[in-house]
Amino acid sequence: MDSRDIGERIRQIRKQRGITQQELAEKIDVSFQQVQKYETGQTNLTVNRLIHLADALEISPELLFRKEPGFLSSDPHPGYGPGNTVLFRLNKEEVNLFKLLRKVKKKKVYDHLIRFLKAMLDDDH
């Protein structure tokens, strides 16, 4: 695995989280051009920067080094974590739902949405 592979993982995760390069850059205090260089593998990441990036993306740094097929995608062969737990296997609608939920800034609104979804699921059973 080289800096291009790690950069591709960063790009995949960033996009799945619905974060722009500019937003990620602001979270880690660099320019969006620097984020582009990380994502294309033009710039090697220091350990500290890698940890900071992982924190900004809300993931464990080890996830940037995984090579499983389908990792962080809707691929039918998802990546697996400890205990064969599926890390990510989302269709487009699920990805869009998560993106929308991440945009909710008010905790009270977020909590109401989650309770609403749970209630809807309870009604289906």
C-alpha atoms as a printed R data frame, in Angstrom:
    type eleno elety resid chain resno       x       y      z
1   ATOM     1    CA   MET     A     1   0.000   0.000  0.000
2   ATOM     2    CA   ASP     A     2   1.375   3.400 -0.940
3   ATOM     3    CA   SER     A     3   0.353   7.047 -0.539
4   ATOM     4    CA   ARG     A     4  -1.972   6.820 -3.580
5   ATOM     5    CA   ASP     A     5  -3.893   3.948 -1.985
6   ATOM     6    CA   ILE     A     6  -4.232   5.803  1.302
7   ATOM     7    CA   GLY     A     7  -5.250   8.955 -0.566
8   ATOM     8    CA   GLU     A     8  -7.936   7.022 -2.434
9   ATOM     9    CA   ARG     A     9  -9.284   5.702  0.881
10  ATOM    10    CA   ILE     A    10  -9.379   9.256  2.254
11  ATOM    11    CA   ARG     A    11 -11.288  10.418 -0.840
12  ATOM    12    CA   GLN     A    12 -13.773   7.510 -0.631
13  ATOM    13    CA   ILE     A    13 -14.481   8.094  3.038
14  ATOM    14    CA   ARG     A    14 -14.714  11.876  2.623
15  ATOM    15    CA   LYS     A    15 -17.220  11.529 -0.212
16  ATOM    16    CA   GLN     A    16 -19.293   8.928  1.623
17  ATOM    17    CA   ARG     A    17 -19.453  11.270  4.586
18  ATOM    18    CA   GLY     A    18 -20.663  14.081  2.309
19  ATOM    19    CA   ILE     A    19 -17.677  16.268  3.186
20  ATOM    20    CA   THR     A    20 -16.069  18.569  0.616
21  ATOM    21    CA   GLN     A    21 -12.306  18.939  0.296
22  ATOM    22    CA   GLN     A    22 -12.692  22.470  1.655
23  ATOM    23    CA   GLU     A    23 -14.619  21.258  4.720
24  ATOM    24    CA   LEU     A    24 -12.033  18.552  5.420
25  ATOM    25    CA   ALA     A    25  -9.234  21.082  4.945
26  ATOM    26    CA   GLU     A    26 -10.811  23.381  7.526
27  ATOM    27    CA   LYS     A    27 -11.160  20.505 10.000
28  ATOM    28    CA   ILE     A    28  -7.442  19.660  9.746
29  ATOM    29    CA   ASP     A    29  -6.214  23.241  9.291
30  ATOM    30    CA   VAL     A    30  -4.699  22.940  5.798
31  ATOM    31    CA   SER     A    31  -5.676  24.284  2.366
32  ATOM    32    CA   PHE     A    32  -8.075  22.355  0.144
33  ATOM    33    CA   GLN     A    33  -5.169  22.055 -2.316
34  ATOM    34    CA   GLN     A    34  -3.252  20.151  0.352
35  ATOM    35    CA   VAL     A    35  -6.212  17.780  0.791
36  ATOM    36    CA   GLN     A    36  -6.143  17.248 -2.990
37  ATOM    37    CA   LYS     A    37  -2.459  16.338 -2.748
38  ATOM    38    CA   TYR     A    38  -3.182  13.853  0.053
39  ATOM    39    CA   GLU     A    39  -6.001  12.279 -1.961
40  ATOM    40    CA   THR     A    40  -3.915  11.919 -5.119
41  ATOM    41    CA   GLY     A    41  -0.876  10.645 -3.230
42  ATOM    42    CA   GLN     A    42   1.282  13.603 -4.287
43  ATOM    43    CA   THR     A    43   2.104  14.315 -0.659
44  ATOM    44    CA   ASN     A    44   3.020  11.712  1.933
45  ATOM    45    CA   LEU     A    45   1.167  11.940  5.226
46  ATOM    46    CA   THR     A    46   2.970  12.122  8.535
47  ATOM    47    CA   VAL     A    47   1.650   9.891 11.289
48  ATOM    48    CA   ASN     A    48   0.303  12.919 13.158
49  ATOM    49    CA   ARG     A    49  -1.488  14.247 10.061
50  ATOM    50    CA   LEU     A    50  -2.918  10.792  9.326
51  ATOM    51    CA   ILE     A    51  -4.333  10.570 12.852
52  ATOM    52    CA   HIS     A    52  -5.732  14.101 12.575
53  ATOM    53    CA   LEU     A    53  -7.372  13.204  9.233
54  ATOM    54    CA   ALA     A    54  -8.876  10.031 10.684
55  ATOM    55    CA   ASP     A    55 -10.281  12.039 13.612
56  ATOM    56    CA   ALA     A    56 -11.777  14.591 11.210
57  ATOM    57    CA   LEU     A    57 -13.395  11.769  9.210
58  ATOM    58    CA   GLU     A    58 -14.530  10.085 12.447
59  ATOM    59    CA   ILE     A    59 -12.800   6.786 11.697
60  ATOM    60    CA   SER     A    60 -10.026   4.690 13.147
61  ATOM    61    CA   PRO     A    61  -6.701   5.361 11.336
62  ATOM    62    CA   GLU     A    62  -6.372   1.638 10.644
63  ATOM    63    CA   LEU     A    63  -9.328   1.835  8.236
64  ATOM    64    CA   LEU     A    64  -7.170   3.852  5.839
65  ATOM    65    CA   PHE     A    65  -4.921   0.803  5.380
66  ATOM    66    CA   ARG     A    66  -7.561  -1.830  4.629
67  ATOM    67    CA   LYS     A    67  -7.455  -3.485  1.229
68  ATOM    68    CA   GLU     A    68 -10.665  -5.517  1.322
69  ATOM    69    CA   PRO     A    69 -12.768  -5.331 -1.835
70  ATOM    70    CA   GLY     A    70 -15.862  -3.217 -1.487
71  ATOM    71    CA   PHE     A    71 -14.551  -1.329  1.524
72  ATOM    72    CA   LEU     A    72 -16.715   1.736  2.109
73  ATOM    73    CA   SER     A    73 -18.861   1.145 -0.930
74  ATOM    74    CA   SER     A    74 -22.100  -0.409 -2.023
75  ATOM    75    CA   ASP     A    75 -20.110  -3.219 -3.640
76  ATOM    76    CA   PRO     A    76 -21.695  -6.647 -3.068
77  ATOM    77    CA   HIS     A    77 -18.436  -7.780 -1.416
78  ATOM    78    CA   PRO     A    78 -18.106  -5.439  1.575
79  ATOM    79    CA   GLY     A    79 -15.085  -4.979  3.800
80  ATOM    80    CA   TYR     A    80 -15.270  -6.663  7.161
81  ATOM    81    CA   GLY     A    81 -14.040  -5.576 10.538
82  ATOM    82    CA   PRO     A    82 -13.327  -7.521 13.712
83  ATOM    83    CA   GLY     A    83 -15.702 -10.423 14.212
84  ATOM    84    CA   ASN     A    84 -16.780 -10.278 10.544
85  ATOM    85    CA   THR     A    85 -18.847  -7.166 11.186
86  ATOM    86    CA   VAL     A    86 -19.723  -5.402  7.939
87  ATOM    87    CA   LEU     A    87 -18.125  -1.973  8.065
88  ATOM    88    CA   PHE     A    88 -20.089  -0.398  5.213
89  ATOM    89    CA   ARG     A    89 -22.478  -1.831  2.679
90  ATOM    90    CA   LEU     A    90 -24.875   0.908  1.724
91  ATOM    91    CA   ASN     A    91 -27.014   1.486 -1.325
92  ATOM    92    CA   LYS     A    92 -27.383   4.992 -2.773
93  ATOM    93    CA   GLU     A    93 -30.529   5.770 -0.801
94  ATOM    94    CA   GLU     A    94 -28.864   4.774  2.476
95  ATOM    95    CA   VAL     A    95 -25.824   6.889  1.687
96  ATOM    96    CA   ASN     A    96 -28.097   9.856  0.931
97  ATOM    97    CA   LEU     A    97 -29.984   9.339  4.189
98  ATOM    98    CA   PHE     A    98 -26.748   9.340  6.189
99  ATOM    99    CA   LYS     A    99 -25.564  12.462  4.367
100 ATOM   100    CA   LEU     A   100 -28.803  14.224  5.261
101 ATOM   101    CA   LEU     A   101 -28.594  13.144  8.895
102 ATOM   102    CA   ARG     A   102 -25.019  14.429  9.148
103 ATOM   103    CA   LYS     A   103 -26.212  17.865  7.996
104 ATOM   104    CA   VAL     A   104 -28.596  18.197 10.951
105 ATOM   105    CA   LYS     A   105 -26.885  20.630 13.300
106 ATOM   106    CA   LYS     A   106 -29.401  20.812 16.153
107 ATOM   107    CA   LYS     A   107 -29.255  17.857 18.518
108 ATOM   108    CA   LYS     A   108 -32.936  18.187 19.377
109 ATOM   109    CA   VAL     A   109 -33.945  17.948 15.705
110 ATOM   110    CA   TYR     A   110 -31.574  15.017 15.177
111 ATOM   111    CA   ASP     A   111 -33.000  13.191 18.210
112 ATOM   112    CA   HIS     A   112 -36.575  13.753 16.969
113 ATOM   113    CA   LEU     A   113 -35.668  12.380 13.536
114 ATOM   114    CA   ILE     A   114 -34.104   9.264 15.041
115 ATOM   115    CA   ARG     A   115 -37.138   8.678 17.296
116 ATOM   116    CA   PHE     A   116 -39.423   9.165 14.274
117 ATOM   117    CA   LEU     A   117 -37.473   6.618 12.208
118 ATOM   118    CA   LYS     A   118 -37.481   4.110 15.062
119 ATOM   119    CA   ALA     A   119 -41.226   4.579 15.527
120 ATOM   120    CA   MET     A   120 -41.805   4.026 11.814
121 ATOM   121    CA   LEU     A   121 -39.796   0.810 11.969
122 ATOM   122    CA   ASP     A   122 -41.716  -0.374 15.027
123 ATOM   123    CA   ASP     A   123 -44.995   0.213 13.136
124 ATOM   124    CA   ASP     A   124 -43.753  -1.961 10.247
125 ATOM   125    CA   HIS     A   125 -43.303  -5.026 12.492
